[in-house]
Amino acid sequence: MIGTEVRDSCGSSGTGETPQAFTPRRLTARPAESEHLEGKSTTLHYFVNNNKVCENSQKEKANKTYVN
């Protein structure tokens, strides 16, 4: 097979290397700090405190309704 042309399953000629050899390499650098998903909306602490604020505002509305 010396001097033969290598073709892939689609019939394209190439160097004979596997497709994995041409895949892009992954970067090893960490993403910027702003790209981390550590916002308040993803923490349990936020949900607990947000629920308390909601409960308190509902109590205040109920108290105002009965006072007026």
C-alpha positions as CSV (number, residue, x, y, z in Angstrom):
1,M,0.0,0.0,0.0
2,I,2.9,2.4,-0.5
3,G,1.9,5.4,-2.5
4,T,-1.9,4.9,-2.0
5,E,-4.1,7.8,-1.1
6,V,-6.0,7.6,2.2
7,R,-9.7,8.5,2.1
8,D,-12.2,8.7,5.0
9,S,-15.7,7.3,5.0
10,C,-17.0,10.3,3.0
11,G,-14.4,9.7,0.3
12,S,-12.3,12.7,1.2
13,S,-8.5,12.4,1.0
14,G,-6.5,13.3,4.0
15,T,-3.3,12.6,5.8
16,G,-4.5,9.3,7.3
17,E,-4.7,10.7,10.9
18,T,-7.8,10.2,13.0
19,P,-10.4,13.0,13.3
20,Q,-9.5,13.3,17.0
21,A,-6.1,14.6,16.0
22,F,-7.8,17.7,14.5
23,T,-10.1,18.5,17.4
24,P,-9.5,21.9,19.1
25,R,-7.7,21.7,22.4
26,R,-9.4,22.7,25.6
27,L,-8.1,25.7,27.4
28,T,-6.7,25.2,30.9
29,A,-7.2,28.7,32.1
30,R,-10.0,29.4,34.6
31,P,-12.9,31.6,33.5
32,A,-13.1,35.2,34.7
33,E,-14.6,35.7,38.1
34,S,-17.7,37.2,36.6
35,E,-18.5,34.0,34.8
36,H,-18.8,31.9,38.0
37,L,-22.4,31.0,38.9
38,E,-22.2,32.1,42.5
39,G,-24.9,34.7,42.4
40,K,-27.5,35.2,45.1
41,S,-30.2,33.6,43.0
42,T,-28.4,30.2,43.2
43,T,-27.8,30.0,47.0
44,L,-30.2,28.5,49.5
45,H,-29.4,31.4,51.9
46,Y,-30.9,33.9,49.4
47,F,-34.1,31.8,49.0
48,V,-34.6,31.6,52.8
49,N,-34.1,35.3,53.4
50,N,-36.2,36.2,50.4
51,N,-39.0,34.0,51.7
52,K,-38.9,35.8,55.1
53,V,-39.1,39.2,53.4
54,C,-42.1,38.0,51.5
55,E,-43.8,36.7,54.6
56,N,-43.1,39.9,56.5
57,S,-44.5,42.1,53.7
58,Q,-47.6,39.9,53.6
59,K,-48.0,40.3,57.4
60,E,-47.6,44.1,57.1
61,K,-50.3,44.2,54.4
62,A,-52.6,42.1,56.5
63,N,-52.1,44.4,59.6
64,K,-52.7,47.5,57.5
65,T,-55.9,46.0,56.2
66,Y,-57.3,45.3,59.7
67,V,-56.1,48.6,61.2
68,N,-57.7,50.8,58.5
